[in-house]
């Protein structure tokens, strides 16, 4: 598995690197005095180096999360705050396709035990995907709720985009798995976002549920345990909550 991963990661990096190397040669050679070509090539080189940076960032995140996977998180986190911040950070990306984000949260949800930075990354990845694979003029609905027995909180990120074929759903959290590689690349994807989500959910003792209908949209639901002292709906202990 590790050898496969290294081979895949190298391949993903080699493609943009080859493009950049090729353009450097061209700019040194026959396009040396061609101003129009130079601007065009520099633009492409910028896109390719940005892609390499995103890949390296995601690879490093994945490694960091994996190293910590068996160390339980210990912060107290209010998911609504994390979700609202993640959505606000991604708001500029909704403009191109005029996508609207709506957040609904049940009132009085308890804090959970978690690593705030990892949870922020988790929701950013899910919301970003809902925007990337959403439809023009579409919606992203984010719903925070608590299970009837009070033992779990859930965050559902739903879009009305292209959806995912049933056969692909079980493979989505595999590293570098993409339903449509070309489309993912066009959208700036690395194929690592959901692998990162899976590891963060697992470190938090939670579960990821994926429900999708091609042509109608997808819902990614993260279900996380409520700490035992909160289970009987008692009020929050006065520990700092972020
Ligand atoms: P990527 O960087 O390619 O988006 P991810 O690991 O985040 O990588 O997702 C893997 C693949 O799952 C995507 O390439 C896409 O095919 C599919 N996918 C993820 N989220 C959605 C969604 N909300 N709607 C449709 N397809 C999705």
Boltz pocket constraint, residues with backbone or C-beta under 6 A from the ligand:
constraints:
  - pocket:
      binder: B
      contacts: [[A, 125], [A, 126], [A, 129], [A, 130], [A, 132], [A, 133], [A, 134], [A, 159], [A, 161], [A, 162], [A, 163], [A, 164], [A, 172], [A, 174], [A, 177], [A, 178], [A, 179], [A, 180], [A, 184], [A, 185], [A, 188], [A, 189], [A, 190], [A, 191], [A, 192], [A, 193], [A, 194], [A, 195], [A, 218]]
      max_distance: 6.0
